[in-house]
Amino acid sequence: MIQKSAAFTSTSPDETAQLAIRLGANLRAGDTLLLEGEIGAGKSHFARALIQSLLPEPEDVPSPTFTIVQVYDLHDCELWHADLYRLGGPDQVIELGLLDAFDGAICLIEWPDRLDDLRPSEALTIRLDDPEKTDRREICFTWSKSRWTDCVAEAVA
């Protein structure tokens, strides 16, 4: 498969949130976003904005750092937000039920390196970097599934 990429520079937390909202508008059941980046890079901020934009009723969206997975009911499917930072390996991913969620839910996965060989090949990878330790974020999208091309183009426009 040919891998494609696109880059976006966000100059503020609000701009990062707006990018997440635009991307979220095109998500559907079976889509997986893999959020990469160091601690403090903005993965949870991005995920929170996206999730809140899709919820039928406003609600608090906590980071799943300690719960590992938070599940939200959307109009037409579930949304799973997982933070795999504390997991020891892919065996624990299976125990969480994430493999089934990849097929029927929208999944946002922080720390996807913990998936190892369970990483969905058709996922959209989003890497957030904070090289200057400011509100500026370098955001890089990579994908191989053709569906993501239009979704990313609309989000970064």
N, CA and C atoms as an extended XYZ file, in Angstrom:
471
Properties=species:S:1:pos:R:3:atomname:S:1:resname:S:1:resid:I:1 pbc="F F F"
N         0.836       -1.185        0.000 N   MET     1
C         0.000        0.000        0.000 CA  MET     1
C         0.883        1.250        0.000 C   MET     1
N         0.448        2.250       -0.715 N   ILE     2
C         1.168        3.515       -0.760 CA  ILE     2
C         0.735        4.357        0.430 C   ILE     2
N         1.723        4.876        1.144 N   GLN     3
C         1.419        5.713        2.298 CA  GLN     3
C         1.447        7.182        1.880 C   GLN     3
N         0.441        7.917        2.331 N   LYS     4
C         0.333        9.342        2.035 CA  LYS     4
C         0.460       10.102        3.340 C   LYS     4
N         0.756       11.393        3.215 N   SER     5
C         0.877       12.208        4.424 CA  SER     5
C         0.488       13.653        4.129 C   SER     5
N         0.170       14.352        5.187 N   ALA     6
C        -0.131       15.782        5.125 CA  ALA     6
C         0.280       16.384        6.453 C   ALA     6
N         0.685       17.648        6.414 N   ALA     7
C         1.120       18.327        7.632 CA  ALA     7
C         0.270       19.565        7.868 C   ALA     7
N         0.145       19.917        9.121 N   PHE     8
C        -0.627       21.087        9.539 CA  PHE     8
C         0.095       21.706       10.726 C   PHE     8
N         0.191       23.011       10.752 N   THR     9
C         0.762       23.701       11.902 CA  THR     9
C        -0.348       24.456       12.609 C   THR     9
N        -0.549       24.128       13.864 N   SER    10
C        -1.544       24.799       14.697 CA  SER    10
C        -0.811       25.814       15.576 C   SER    10
N        -1.370       27.006       15.666 N   THR    11
C        -0.723       28.046       16.469 CA  THR    11
C        -1.371       28.253       17.830 C   THR    11
N        -2.437       27.480       18.105 N   SER    12
C        -3.122       27.647       19.397 CA  SER    12
C        -3.919       26.398       19.735 C   SER    12
N        -4.244       26.217       21.019 N   PRO    13
C        -5.112       25.090       21.388 CA  PRO    13
C        -6.465       25.142       20.676 C   PRO    13
N        -7.004       26.346       20.472 N   ASP    14
C        -8.290       26.464       19.791 CA  ASP    14
C        -8.181       26.016       18.337 C   ASP    14
N        -7.079       26.351       17.688 N   GLU    15
C        -6.890       25.931       16.301 CA  GLU    15
C        -6.747       24.410       16.208 C   GLU    15
N        -6.066       23.807       17.193 N   THR    16
C        -5.953       22.347       17.244 CA  THR    16
C        -7.330       21.725       17.439 C   THR    16
N        -8.143       22.305       18.316 N   ALA    17
C        -9.501       21.802       18.557 CA  ALA    17
C       -10.357       21.915       17.297 C   ALA    17
N       -10.244       23.014       16.585 N   GLN    18
C       -11.030       23.191       15.357 CA  GLN    18
C       -10.642       22.179       14.292 C   GLN    18
N        -9.350       21.857       14.205 N   LEU    19
C        -8.887       20.822       13.288 CA  LEU    19
C        -9.523       19.476       13.645 C   LEU    19
N        -9.536       19.147       14.925 N   ALA    20
C       -10.138       17.895       15.396 CA  ALA    20
C       -11.629       17.847       15.067 C   ALA    20
N       -12.318       18.948       15.248 N   ILE    21
C       -13.753       19.015       14.961 CA  ILE    21
C       -14.017       18.805       13.474 C   ILE    21
N       -13.208       19.446       12.623 N   ARG    22
C       -13.388       19.275       11.170 CA  ARG    22
C       -13.132       17.825       10.762 C   ARG    22
N       -12.125       17.205       11.335 N   LEU    23
C       -11.853       15.799       11.025 CA  LEU    23
C       -12.993       14.913       11.532 C   LEU    23
N       -13.452       15.171       12.734 N   GLY    24
C       -14.520       14.374       13.329 CA  GLY    24
C       -15.805       14.381       12.530 C   GLY    24
N       -16.070       15.454       11.810 N   ALA    25
C       -17.310       15.572       11.029 CA  ALA    25
C       -17.412       14.496        9.949 C   ALA    25
N       -16.284       13.912        9.549 N   ASN    26
C       -16.289       12.902        8.484 CA  ASN    26
C       -16.077       11.484        8.982 C   ASN    26
N       -16.032       11.275       10.281 N   LEU    27
C       -15.784        9.932       10.810 CA  LEU    27
C       -17.044        9.084       10.792 C   LEU    27
N       -16.825        7.772       10.695 N   ARG    28
C       -17.949        6.830       10.713 CA  ARG    28
C       -17.494        5.533       11.390 C   ARG    28
N       -18.447        4.688       11.706 N   ALA    29
C       -18.144        3.412       12.368 CA  ALA    29
C       -17.071        2.662       11.595 C   ALA    29
N       -16.111        2.124       12.333 N   GLY    30
C       -15.010        1.388       11.732 CA  GLY    30
C       -13.762        2.221       11.515 C   GLY    30
N       -13.853        3.536       11.738 N   ASP    31
C       -12.678        4.408       11.587 CA  ASP    31
C       -11.840        4.394       12.861 C   ASP    31
N       -10.537        4.347       12.683 N   THR    32
C        -9.618        4.388       13.824 CA  THR    32
C        -8.588        5.478       13.606 C   THR    32
N        -8.414        6.304       14.628 N   LEU    33
C        -7.388        7.346       14.644 CA  LEU    33
C        -6.357        6.954       15.680 C   LEU    33
N        -5.100        6.931       15.273 N   LEU    34
C        -3.994        6.601       16.172 CA  LEU    34
C        -3.264        7.902       16.491 C   LEU    34
N        -3.334        8.315       17.749 N   LEU    35
C        -2.766        9.593       18.177 CA  LEU    35
C        -1.398        9.377       18.805 C   LEU    35
N        -0.366        9.876       18.137 N   GLU    36
C         1.002        9.727       18.611 CA  GLU    36
C         1.551       11.066       19.074 C   GLU    36
N         2.556       11.007       19.929 N   GLY    37
C         3.234       12.211       20.405 CA  GLY    37
C         3.650       12.029       21.848 C   GLY    37
N         4.591       12.851       22.258 N   GLU    38
C         5.090       12.785       23.626 CA  GLU    38
C         4.023       13.252       24.612 C   GLU    38
N         4.261       13.029       25.885 N   ILE    39
C         3.376       13.543       26.930 CA  ILE    39
C         3.319       15.063       26.797 C   ILE    39
N         2.112       15.601       26.806 N   GLY    40
C         1.923       17.041       26.698 CA  GLY    40
C         1.868       17.573       25.280 C   GLY    40
N         1.898       16.689       24.296 N   ALA    41
C         1.878       17.130       22.898 CA  ALA    41
C         0.489       17.567       22.436 C   ALA    41
N        -0.560       17.186       23.167 N   GLY    42
C        -1.912       17.606       22.809 CA  GLY    42
C        -2.828       16.500       22.320 C   GLY    42
N        -2.439       15.258       22.521 N   LYS    43
C        -3.269       14.124       22.069 CA  LYS    43
C        -4.645       14.146       22.735 C   LYS    43
N        -4.668       14.290       24.049 N   SER    44
C        -5.946       14.292       24.776 CA  SER    44
C        -6.781       15.517       24.439 C   SER    44
N        -6.139       16.653       24.236 N   HIS    45
C        -6.861       17.877       23.863 CA  HIS    45
C        -7.534       17.677       22.500 C   HIS    45
N        -6.791       17.123       21.558 N   PHE    46
C        -7.328       16.837       20.232 CA  PHE    46
C        -8.512       15.877       20.339 C   PHE    46
N        -8.311       14.774       21.065 N   ALA    47
C        -9.370       13.767       21.217 CA  ALA    47
C       -10.604       14.352       21.895 C   ALA    47
N       -10.403       15.135       22.948 N   ARG    48
C       -11.529       15.716       23.690 CA  ARG    48
C       -12.381       16.607       22.777 C   ARG    48
N       -11.743       17.464       21.997 N   ALA    49
C       -12.483       18.358       21.091 CA  ALA    49
C       -13.264       17.557       20.065 C   ALA    49
N       -12.641       16.540       19.496 N   LEU    50
C       -13.302       15.702       18.506 CA  LEU    50
C       -14.510       14.990       19.116 C   LEU    50
N       -14.308       14.379       20.270 N   ILE    51
C       -15.394       13.635       20.930 CA  ILE    51
C       -16.553       14.567       21.272 C   ILE    51
N       -16.258       15.700       21.875 N   GLN    52
C       -17.328       16.624       22.261 CA  GLN    52
C       -18.121       17.104       21.048 C   GLN    52
N       -17.460       17.228       19.902 N   SER    53
C       -18.171       17.683       18.701 CA  SER    53
C       -19.140       16.626       18.166 C   SER    53
N       -18.930       15.366       18.530 N   LEU    54
C       -19.782       14.279       18.024 CA  LEU    54
C       -20.862       13.822       19.000 C   LEU    54
N       -20.771       14.223       20.248 N   LEU    55
C       -21.734       13.769       21.253 CA  LEU    55
C       -23.114       14.365       20.998 C   LEU    55
N       -24.166       13.561       21.138 N   PRO    56
C       -25.520       14.092       20.954 CA  PRO    56
C       -25.900       15.090       22.047 C   PRO    56
N       -25.384       14.911       23.238 N   GLU    57
C       -25.609       15.820       24.368 CA  GLU    57
C       -24.249       16.146       24.980 C   GLU    57
N       -24.002       17.399       25.327 N   PRO    58
C       -22.708       17.742       25.931 CA  PRO    58
C       -22.467       16.971       27.228 C   PRO    58
N       -21.227       16.510       27.401 N   GLU    59
C       -20.851       15.852       28.644 CA  GLU    59
C       -19.346       16.011       28.850 C   GLU    59
N       -18.917       15.772       30.060 N   ASP    60
C       -17.498       15.839       30.379 CA  ASP    60
C       -16.770       14.717       29.649 C   ASP    60
N       -15.600       15.024       29.111 N   VAL    61
C       -14.787       14.036       28.405 CA  VAL    61
C       -13.424       13.973       29.102 C   VAL    61
N       -13.322       13.090       30.094 N   PRO    62
C       -12.048       12.984       30.818 CA  PRO    62
C       -11.011       12.197       30.015 C   PRO    62
N        -9.757       12.407       30.347 N   SER    63
C        -8.701       11.600       29.745 CA  SER    63
C        -8.816       10.186       30.296 C   SER    63
N        -8.696        9.170       29.445 N   PRO    64
C        -8.799        7.791       29.934 CA  PRO    64
C        -7.467        7.220       30.443 C   PRO    64
N        -6.583        8.084       30.923 N   THR    65
C        -5.275        7.627       31.389 CA  THR    65
C        -5.402        6.545       32.454 C   THR    65
N        -6.338        6.697       33.382 N   PHE    66
C        -6.474        5.719       34.463 CA  PHE    66
C        -7.542        4.673       34.196 C   PHE    66
N        -8.589        5.041       33.463 N   THR    67
C        -9.639        4.074       33.143 CA  THR    67
C        -9.264        3.238       31.919 C   THR    67
N        -8.307        3.688       31.175 N   ILE    68
C        -7.774        3.102       29.942 CA  ILE    68
C        -8.729        3.284       28.762 C   ILE    68
N       -10.023        3.018       28.944 N   VAL    69
C       -10.985        3.190       27.856 CA  VAL    69
C       -12.211        3.935       28.366 C   VAL    69
N       -12.671        4.879       27.589 N   GLN    70
C       -13.948        5.562       27.810 CA  GLN    70
C       -14.784        5.282       26.558 C   GLN    70
N       -16.036        4.905       26.745 N   VAL    71
C       -16.922        4.623       25.611 CA  VAL    71
C       -18.059        5.635       25.626 C   VAL    71
N       -18.336        6.200       24.447 N   TYR    72
C       -19.390        7.202       24.300 CA  TYR    72
C       -20.396        6.708       23.267 C   TYR    72
N       -21.684        6.929       23.546 N   ASP    73
C       -22.743        6.568       22.614 CA  ASP    73
C       -23.017        7.751       21.703 C   ASP    73
N       -22.798        7.545       20.410 N   LEU    74
C       -23.119        8.558       19.411 CA  LEU    74
C       -24.461        8.192       18.787 C   LEU    74
N       -24.914        8.975       17.841 N   HIS    75
C       -26.204        8.694       17.205 CA  HIS    75
C       -26.235        7.349       16.496 C   HIS    75
N       -25.145        7.004       15.784 N   ASP    76
C       -25.191        5.796       14.967 CA  ASP    76
C       -24.159        4.729       15.325 C   ASP    76
N       -23.317        4.994       16.311 N   CYS    77
C       -22.332        4.001       16.737 CA  CYS    77
C       -21.714        4.432       18.064 C   CYS    77
N       -20.816        3.609       18.568 N   GLU    78
C       -20.060        3.977       19.763 CA  GLU    78
C       -18.752        4.621       19.350 C   GLU    78
N       -18.204        5.418       20.248 N   LEU    79
C       -16.872        5.972       20.078 CA  LEU    79
C       -16.047        5.501       21.261 C   LEU    79
N       -14.926        4.861       20.991 N   TRP    80
C       -14.020        4.379       22.031 CA  TRP    80
C       -12.797        5.276       22.057 C   TRP    80
N       -12.511        5.823       23.218 N   HIS    81
C       -11.297        6.622       23.418 CA  HIS    81
C       -10.418        5.843       24.386 C   HIS    81
N        -9.261        5.401       23.889 N   ALA    82
C        -8.370        4.569       24.699 CA  ALA    82
C        -7.012        5.244       24.866 C   ALA    82
N        -6.492        5.185       26.059 N   ASP    83
C        -5.141        5.647       26.369 CA  ASP    83
C        -4.368        4.412       26.812 C   ASP    83
N        -3.493        3.925       25.955 N   LEU    84
C        -2.806        2.657       26.196 CA  LEU    84
C        -1.476        2.828       26.925 C   LEU    84
N        -1.196        4.030       27.406 N   TYR    85
C         0.101        4.326       28.025 CA  TYR    85
C         0.487        3.325       29.110 C   TYR    85
N        -0.468        2.937       29.945 N   ARG    86
C        -0.162        2.070       31.090 CA  ARG    86
C        -0.190        0.572       30.769 C   ARG    86
N        -0.467        0.222       29.523 N   LEU    87
C        -0.520       -1.192       29.166 CA  LEU    87
C         0.874       -1.766       28.955 C   LEU    87
N         1.013       -3.025       29.279 N   GLY    88
C         2.295       -3.693       29.137 CA  GLY    88
C         2.515       -4.320       27.776 C   GLY    88
N         1.447       -4.547       27.017 N   GLY    89
C         1.620       -5.182       25.720 CA  GLY    89
C         0.310       -5.454       25.029 C   GLY    89
N         0.372       -6.008       23.831 N   PRO    90
C        -0.830       -6.233       23.028 CA  PRO    90
C        -1.823       -7.227       23.626 C   PRO    90
N        -1.363       -8.136       24.485 N   ASP    91
C        -2.304       -9.071       25.111 CA  ASP    91
C        -3.369       -8.328       25.906 C   ASP    91
N        -2.983       -7.251       26.552 N   GLN    92
C        -3.938       -6.466       27.338 CA  GLN    92
C        -4.908       -5.709       26.443 C   GLN    92
N        -4.497       -5.371       25.230 N   VAL    93
C        -5.388       -4.725       24.267 CA  VAL    93
C        -6.536       -5.672       23.923 C   VAL    93
N        -6.216       -6.926       23.735 N   ILE    94
C        -7.240       -7.931       23.410 CA  ILE    94
C        -8.246       -8.042       24.557 C   ILE    94
N        -7.750       -8.054       25.798 N   GLU    95
C        -8.628       -8.141       26.970 CA  GLU    95
C        -9.596       -6.972       27.055 C   GLU    95
N        -9.192       -5.810       26.584 N   LEU    96
C       -10.055       -4.620       26.624 CA  LEU    96
C       -11.207       -4.686       25.625 C   LEU    96
N       -11.096       -5.549       24.629 N   GLY    97
C       -12.125       -5.641       23.591 CA  GLY    97
C       -11.910       -4.674       22.438 C   GLY    97
N       -10.725       -4.087       22.351 N   LEU    98
C       -10.475       -3.104       21.303 CA  LEU    98
C       -10.550       -3.687       19.895 C   LEU    98
N       -10.167       -4.927       19.728 N   LEU    99
C       -10.197       -5.507       18.378 CA  LEU    99
C       -11.614       -5.515       17.809 C   LEU    99
N       -12.600       -5.818       18.644 N   ASP   100
C       -13.994       -5.768       18.197 CA  ASP   100
C       -14.427       -4.331       17.932 C   ASP   100
N       -13.960       -3.410       18.766 N   ALA   101
C       -14.317       -1.999       18.598 CA  ALA   101
C       -13.774       -1.456       17.279 C   ALA   101
N       -12.602       -1.916       16.852 N   PHE   102
C       -12.036       -1.452       15.586 CA  PHE   102
C       -12.989       -1.694       14.426 C   PHE   102
N       -13.786       -2.753       14.493 N   ASP   103
C       -14.709       -3.087       13.404 CA  ASP   103
C       -16.004       -2.280       13.424 C   ASP   103
N       -16.531       -1.985       14.619 N   GLY   104
C       -17.863       -1.396       14.668 CA  GLY   104
C       -17.998       -0.046       15.319 C   GLY   104
N       -16.903        0.520       15.798 N   ALA   105
C       -16.964        1.807       16.495 CA  ALA   105
C       -15.970        2.775       15.868 C   ALA   105
N       -16.073        4.008       16.241 N   ILE   106
C       -15.016        4.974       15.958 CA  ILE   106
C       -14.040        4.844       17.118 C   ILE   106
N       -12.760        4.678       16.825 N   CYS   107
C       -11.761        4.496       17.881 CA  CYS   107
C       -10.687        5.566       17.810 C   CYS   107
N       -10.430        6.190       18.947 N   LEU   108
C        -9.324        7.138       19.098 CA  LEU   108
C        -8.354        6.491       20.063 C   LEU   108
N        -7.147        6.224       19.610 N   ILE   109
C        -6.179        5.482       20.407 CA  ILE   109
C        -4.946        6.345       20.674 C   ILE   109
N        -4.725        6.662       21.945 N   GLU   110
C        -3.492        7.348       22.342 CA  GLU   110
C        -2.461        6.290       22.723 C   GLU   110
N        -1.214        6.537       22.401 N   TRP   111
C        -0.106        5.615       22.625 CA  TRP   111
C        -0.304        4.319       21.836 C   TRP   111
N        -0.528        4.428       20.521 N   PRO   112
C        -0.781        3.236       19.706 CA  PRO   112
C         0.423        2.307       19.562 C   PRO   112
N         1.608        2.741       19.978 N   ASP   113
C         2.765        1.849       19.927 CA  ASP   113
C         2.537        0.605       20.780 C   ASP   113
N         1.649        0.698       21.786 N   ARG   114
C         1.341       -0.441       22.651 CA  ARG   114
C         0.561       -1.528       21.902 C   ARG   114
N         0.012       -1.188       20.732 N   LEU   115
C        -0.738       -2.163       19.945 CA  LEU   115
C         0.177       -3.185       19.281 C   LEU   115
N         1.407       -2.795       19.038 N   ASP   116
C         2.385       -3.655       18.380 CA  ASP   116
C         1.798       -4.142       17.049 C   ASP   116
N         1.720       -5.443       16.815 N   ASP   117
C         1.238       -5.958       15.530 CA  ASP   117
C        -0.294       -5.955       15.411 C   ASP   117
N        -1.003       -5.471       16.430 N   LEU   118
C        -2.461       -5.351       16.369 CA  LEU   118
C        -2.901       -4.001       15.786 C   LEU   118
N        -1.937       -3.176       15.461 N   ARG   119
C        -2.206       -1.842       14.912 CA  ARG   119
C        -3.005       -1.977       13.607 C   ARG   119
N        -4.189       -1.351       13.526 N   PRO   120
C        -5.005       -1.465       12.309 CA  PRO   120
C        -4.296       -0.812       11.112 C   PRO   120
N        -4.148       -1.550       10.036 N   SER   121
C        -3.424       -1.046        8.869 CA  SER   121
C        -4.168        0.071        8.141 C   SER   121
N        -5.481        0.135        8.318 N   GLU   122
C        -6.263        1.155        7.618 CA  GLU   122
C        -6.531        2.386        8.478 C   GLU   122
N        -5.872        2.490        9.610 N   ALA   123
C        -6.082        3.629       10.508 CA  ALA   123
C        -5.411        4.887        9.970 C   ALA   123
N        -5.888        6.005       10.443 N   LEU   124
C        -5.255        7.301       10.196 CA  LEU   124
C        -4.370        7.596       11.395 C   LEU   124
N        -3.080        7.807       11.144 N   THR   125
C        -2.149        8.135       12.212 CA  THR   125
C        -1.989        9.645       12.262 C   THR   125
N        -2.106       10.190       13.476 N   ILE   126
C        -1.964       11.628       13.681 CA  ILE   126
C        -0.872       11.838       14.720 C   ILE   126
N         0.214       12.459       14.301 N   ARG   127
C         1.328       12.721       15.218 CA  ARG   127
C         1.334       14.193       15.564 C   ARG   127
N         1.264       14.465       16.875 N   LEU   128
C         1.322       15.836       17.373 CA  LEU   128
C         2.673       16.060       18.034 C   LEU   128
N         3.345       17.126       17.631 N   ASP   129
C         4.635       17.469       18.214 CA  ASP   129
C         4.617       18.904       18.699 C   ASP   129
N         5.313       19.123       19.789 N   ASP   130
C         5.427       20.441       20.420 CA  ASP   130
C         6.918       20.773       20.552 C   ASP   130
N         7.597       21.020       19.423 N   PRO   131
C         9.050       21.178       19.474 CA  PRO   131
C         9.528       22.392       20.268 C   PRO   131
N         8.717       23.433       20.316 N   GLU   132
C         9.126       24.665       21.001 CA  GLU   132
C         8.568       24.777       22.419 C   GLU   132
N         7.800       23.771       22.847 N   LYS   133
C         7.155       23.781       24.169 CA  LYS   133
C         6.312       25.046       24.351 C   LYS   133
N         5.484       25.320       23.337 N   THR   134
C         4.562       26.454       23.352 CA  THR   134
C         3.184       25.929       22.958 C   THR   134
N         2.288       26.829       22.570 N   ASP   135
C         0.972       26.421       22.090 CA  ASP   135
C         0.999       25.983       20.623 C   ASP   135
N         2.112       26.144       19.963 N   ARG   136
C         2.265       25.753       18.557 CA  ARG   136
C         2.429       24.233       18.477 C   ARG   136
N         1.717       23.596       17.541 N   ARG   137
C         1.803       22.162       17.352 CA  ARG   137
C         2.048       21.851       15.877 C   ARG   137
N         2.981       20.961       15.639 N   GLU   138
C         3.191       20.408       14.304 CA  GLU   138
C         2.382       19.112       14.275 C   GLU   138
N         1.444       19.017       13.360 N   ILE   139
C         0.548       17.869       13.298 CA  ILE   139
C         0.719       17.201       11.940 C   ILE   139
N         1.088       15.938       11.971 N   CYS   140
C         1.328       15.187       10.739 CA  CYS   140
C         0.344       14.017       10.657 C   CYS   140
N        -0.319       13.918        9.522 N   PHE   141
C        -1.259       12.831        9.247 CA  PHE   141
C        -0.587       11.860        8.283 C   PHE   141
N        -0.701       10.564        8.554 N   THR   142
C        -0.235        9.554        7.597 CA  THR   142
C        -1.310        8.485        7.464 C   THR   142
N        -1.452        7.958        6.234 N   TRP   143
C        -2.485        6.962        5.969 CA  TRP   143
C        -2.160        6.210        4.682 C   TRP   143
N        -2.802        5.075        4.532 N   SER   144
C        -2.708        4.331        3.274 CA  SER   144
C        -4.096        4.076        2.678 C   SER   144
N        -5.133        4.098        3.495 N   LYS   145
C        -6.507        3.877        3.025 CA  LYS   145
C        -6.976        5.129        2.275 C   LYS   145
N        -7.430        4.963        1.030 N   SER   146
C        -7.783        6.116        0.184 CA  SER   146
C        -8.868        6.997        0.800 C   SER   146
N        -9.735        6.430        1.588 N   ARG   147
C       -10.809        7.206        2.229 CA  ARG   147
C       -10.277        8.397        3.011 C   ARG   147
N        -9.094        8.260        3.604 N   TRP   148
C        -8.559        9.331        4.449 CA  TRP   148
C        -8.109       10.554        3.664 C   TRP   148
N        -7.845       10.405        2.371 N   THR   149
C        -7.332       11.529        1.594 CA  THR   149
C        -8.283       12.711        1.639 C   THR   149
N        -9.555       12.497        1.340 N   ASP   150
C       -10.527       13.592        1.376 CA  ASP   150
C       -10.796       14.076        2.798 C   ASP   150
N       -10.839       13.151        3.748 N   CYS   151
C       -11.092       13.535        5.140 CA  CYS   151
C       -10.007       14.473        5.658 C   CYS   151
N        -8.766       14.143        5.373 N   VAL   152
C        -7.645       14.981        5.831 CA  VAL   152
C        -7.649       16.304        5.073 C   VAL   152
N        -7.872       16.262        3.777 N   ALA   153
C        -7.890       17.495        2.976 CA  ALA   153
C        -8.938       18.469        3.508 C   ALA   153
N       -10.114       17.966        3.851 N   GLU   154
C       -11.173       18.842        4.380 CA  GLU   154
C       -10.805       19.367        5.768 C   GLU   154
N       -10.152       18.563        6.569 N   ALA   155
C        -9.796       18.981        7.918 CA  ALA   155
C        -8.718       20.058        7.928 C   ALA   155
N        -7.722       19.938        7.045 N   VAL   156
C        -6.609       20.900        7.066 CA  VAL   156
C        -6.881       22.127        6.223 C   VAL   156
N        -7.965       22.126        5.446 N   ALA   157
C        -8.285       23.281        4.563 CA  ALA   157
C        -8.637       24.512        5.368 C   ALA   157
